[in-house]
Amino acid sequence: MKHLILTSAIVAAFAAPVGAETLTIGTATAQTGGLAYADVPTMQGMKLAIDEINAAGGIDGATKIALLEKDVRSDPAQTSIAAQELADAGVSVIVLPGDSDPALAAIGVVSSAKIPAISTVASSPTLPQIGGDYMFSNFPGDNVQAAVSAKWAWDEGYKTAWIVYSPDTQYTTMPLYFRDVFKKLGGEMLGESTNTIGQQDFSAIATTIAAQDPQPDLVMTSAYEPDFPSMLIALRAAGVTSQVIGSDGIDSPTTFSLGDVGEDVVFTTAGFAIKGSPLEAFDKAFEQKYGSAPESIYSAVGYDLIKVIEAAVIVAGSIDPTKIRDAMADLENVQGATGLITYKGTNGMPVRQVSLIRVKDGGRELVGQPSPDANLIPAPRMQ
């Protein structure tokens, strides 16, 4: 399998060459179930990166990467079991599912085994706070995404808002961060609605919002498949004309196949393939390997995850889990497919770019890639 290697200058600056060993990465990810829409493409990106590294002789030209894969079926209990099996097998790093709730089920295993664990795309800023020193995220935080989208909405002239969120998971409470930022900027919240994960009928919520006079300028949600398409269809059917703002969970083929219903939805995500960018190069390499272009940003984020591990191993000069963890926590400006990634000075949440995307003619249109205003980013919300 392959992956890109860091330059010799970086290697010389940070560490002695890694020994001719094999780095085993254990993956306890959701290859089936509700989170598969994110974890499956993430794993594809990871494997592309590993292929590139191994074809170049391994990390630092010496250390090959092997994967030990387990499907946790989007289930927290299975995640805990799989993490323990991977720890018992002696892996150096564990990759966890793309949602904080199942990822946090592995806390006990990760902490006691002292093996660094990183979620594929979980974005709750509480993940490393609750998970401890060995838990890392790999995606822009919910509070950061919310700060970016709320600031954009305010700057666009939207003055009133309605949020729809679910208390069932940490990720689906992202609209609460949006609410806090929007109000801080001067916006007015006309109301909020809650839903359950897997809810099929959103007609009551849609009718309530449609009945507002005037309707809110925007509706913000972090619902994802299959909830988001059902919600959006219900909103438009009820006559809600408000701007709809979503988050990275809707960066999927379904969103772009909704036709007029999905048109002009704006959402935050981890990257956009600008001409000449590393992400454009990644997309081409992905298509060459898999025969089709990536369907979402998650594949590139998976590639980035391996780049972070690679950089940590080079800095550590070892495949020892504790040394990798310490090196990972101090990484700065690691070049990934989606941009630069930094963990230094954070608590395990990466500092990385956020992109705003608009659904346009069934495709992606870049709205902007603003730097988050640090003064607007809310503190992590503990459930």
N, C-alpha and C positions, 0 to 999 in steps of 0.2 A: 504494500500500500504506500501512498505518497504523502508529501508535505513540503512546503517551502522551508529553507533553512535561513537562519539569521546570518548577517554578514560576518566575515572574519574579524572585522574591527570591533563589532559588538562582543563577539566571543572573547577576544583578547582582553577587552576592557573589563568584563565581568567575571570570568571564571576560567579555570583550567578545563581542558577537554574532558567531556564525559566519557566514561569507560565504555568498552565494547560490550554492552549489556543490552537486554531487551526491556523496554519500558512497557509494562502491561497496564492498560487503562481499562477499568471495568465500567460497563455502561448498564445502569439500571433505569432504562427509559421506557416510555410508553409507545411501543410499536403497534399496539392495538388499543382500542377504547377511545374515550373522549379526547385525550390529549395527543393522539396519534397524528392529528393534522399538523401539529408543530414538531413533534419528536421525530417522526419519520424523515421529513426533509432535513432536519438538523443532523441526523445521523448520516445522511447522504453527503452533506458538506464536510462532516468530520472525516469520513472515509476518503474523500477526495484529498483533504489535507494530509492525511496519513500516507496515502499513496505517493504523494509528491515528496514527502520527507524520506520515506524508505527508499524511493528510487534514487535519491541523492546520497544514499549511504547511511541514512538515519540522522537523528538529532546530532548536530556537531560532527556529522560525517561518520558517526560511530554507533549510536544507539538507535536500534530499530524500535518501532512501535507495534505492539500487538493489542488487539481488542478482545476482551472477554465480555460477550454480550448477553444481557438478560432482558426479557420483555416483562415489565411490571403491570401491563394491562391497565394503566391509568389508575391503579389502586394503591392507596397508602400502605395497607398491610403488606401487599406484595413488594412494594418498594423497600420496606424495612427488611423483609426476608431476603430479597435479592442483594441488598447492600451488605448484609451479614455474610452471605455466601461469597461475595466478591472480596470482602475483607479477609475471610478465611482462606481464600485462594491466593492472598498475598499481592493484590494489585497495589499500584503506587498512587493512583488517582481514581476516584469514583465520579462518574457523570450521572446526575439525577434528573428526574422528569422536569418538563417545562411548566410546572406550576408549583407554587410554594407549599401548598398543603401536602401533597405526597412527598415532596422533597424533604420537608420537615419531619416526616415519619422516620427518616434515617438518622436523626440527630444522635440518638444513643450510640448507634454503630460507629458513626463518623468520629464522635468525640472520644469514645473509649479506644478505638483502633488508631486514632491519630492519623487518619488518612484524609488528605484534602478532597473535598467534594465540591463540585460545581454543577449548578443546574443548567440545563440546555438553554431555556429562555424564560425561566421564572423571573418576574420583574418586581415582586414586592420588596420594598426596601427593608422590611422586617426580617427577611429570610436570613441574612447573616447575623442580624442582631439576636434573633432567637436561636439560630443554629450554632453560634459560637465561632471560635477562631478558625475552625477547619471548614467552614461553610462559605462558599462564594456564589455570587450570581454572575450571569454572562450577558445581561441585557440592561438597557436603560431603565432605571427605576420608575415605578408607577408615579411617584410624586414628581419626578423630573418630567415624565411625559405629560402629566397633567398641567404642570407649570407652563410647558411649551404651548400646549393646545389652548389653554385659557388665555395666555398672553396674545396669541395669534387672533383668537376670537375677539378679544377686546379691541385690539388694534384694527380689526376689520370693521368695527363699528357695531358689533353685537352687544346689546346692553342688557338683555334678559335671557334667562336660561332655565331649563328643566333638566334634572338628571334622572337616569334610570339605572339602578344598581342592584346587585344581589349580595346579601350578607353571607352567602354560602361559601365563598372563597375570598381570600385576601385580594386576589387580582380583580375580581368583579366589584370591589369597593373603590376602585380608582376614581370614579366620579366624585367621591367625597373630597379627594384632594383637589379635583377640578373646581368644585363648589367653593372651597376655601380660597383658592387663588383668584377665582373670578370675582368673588365678593371683595377681596382685598384690593383688587384693581378698580372697584367701583360698580361692578355689575350687580344686577338684582336677580335673585333666585325666585322664580314664580312657583316652584314646587319640586317635589321629587317623588318617584315611585320605586317600589322594590319588586323584584321578580325572583323566582327560584331557578336554579340551574336545571336546564332541561324543560323549562316551561314551554308549552306548545301554543298556548292561546294568549296573545298580547292585546286582544281587542279592548279589554277594560282600560288598560293603561293608555292605549291609543285614543280611545274615546274621551278620556279625562283630559288629555293634553289638547285634543282638537277643540274641546269645549271652552278653552281659555279665550278670553276676549280682551286684548288681542292674544294671539298665540305667542309662545316664547320665541325669541329670535333664533334660539338654537336648542337642540336636545343632545345631551352628551351621555354616552354609555360606554362601558368596557365589556359588554356582552360579546360572546364569540360563538362560533358554530356549536350546535345548530340554532342557538337562541337569537343571534343577531339578525340573520336573514328573516326569521319569523317576525321579529320585532319591527324591522324596517318595513316589511310588506304591510304589517298591520297599521303602522303610522301613516303611510302614504294612502292606504285604502280608506282610512278614517278622515283624510283630508288635512293631515298635518303637513304643512309646507316648510316648517322650520329647517334651518341648516342642521344636519346631523353630523356629530363629531364622534369618532370612535377611537380605538387604540390598536396596538399591534395584533391583537387577537383576531382581527378581521382581515389581516393581510393574507388572504387565502383565495384560491381560484373561485370559490363560491361567491364572494363579494363582487368579483369582476364579471360574474355571469348573470347578474340580476337585471341587466338591461336598464331601462329608464328608472326603475325603482332605486337602483344603486348609484345612479348618476349624481356626481357632485358631493358625495360623502367624503369627508376629510378625516384622516386618521394619522396617528403618530406611529412611527416604526423606526427600525435601526439603520436604514440606509436607502440610498437611491443610486442607480447606476448612471452617474454623469459620464459623459464621453471622456475617455482617457483615464478614468478612475480605476483604482484597484478592484472595485466591485464589478466594473465592466469586464475586466480581465478574468475575474472569477467566473462570471456568467458564461464566458466563452469556454473556459476550461471545464466547467460543469457540463455544458452541452456536449462537449467533445467526449466526456466520460460516459454520460448517461443517455445521450441521444436526443435530449430535449432541454430547453432552457429551464432554469429553476422556476417553480410556480410561486414561491414566496421568499421573503428575506431570510427565513429560518435556515435555509441551506448555507447561506453566507455566514450567518451567526454561528452555525456549527463549525464551519471552517475556522472562524475566529477563535472558537473555544480551544481547538487544537493548537493554534498559533500561541495562545496564552500558555498552555501547558509546555509547549516546546521552549518558549522563552524562559519559563521558570526552571526547567531542567538545565538549560544552558547556564543560567545564573547560579543555580545550586551546584552545578558540577557533579550531580548525583541523581540517582533515581530513588533515593530515600524519601519516603512520604513527608516526613517532618521538614526536611530541608527544602523539598519542593513547595510545601505550604508557606514557609518563611519567605522564599524567593518570590512566590506568586503575590504575596501581600505587599511586596515592595516594587512590583513591576511598574514601569512608566513608559508611555508612548510605544506600546507594542503595535506594530503595523498589522492590521487585519484586513480582510476584504472590504469591510464596511467603514474602515477608518482607524484612527489611533485609539488604543485602549490603555487605561491607567488604573491601577489599584492602589498605588502609593498614596498614603494620606487618607484612605477611605477605610471603611469597616468591612470590606468585602463586596460592596456594590461598585461596579466599574464606572469610571468616568468615560463616556463615549457619546458620540454625536446622535442627535435625534433628528429624524427627517419627518416633515409633514407632507403627506401625499393626498392628492385628490383623485377620486375615481372619475375618469374622463373617457368617454367612448369605449368603455370596457377595458381600459388600460390605466396605467399609472401616470399621473402628471405631478411633477415636483412643485410643491407650494413654497417650500423653503427649508433650510437647515439652520435654524437660529440657535445661537448659544443660549442655554437656559440662564435666566437671571437668578443668581444664587439667592438673592433676597426674597424671591418669590417661591422658592422650593419649600413646601411644607415639611415639617418634621415627620418621620415615619409614624404611621398610625397603628398602634397595637390593638388587635381585636380582643 
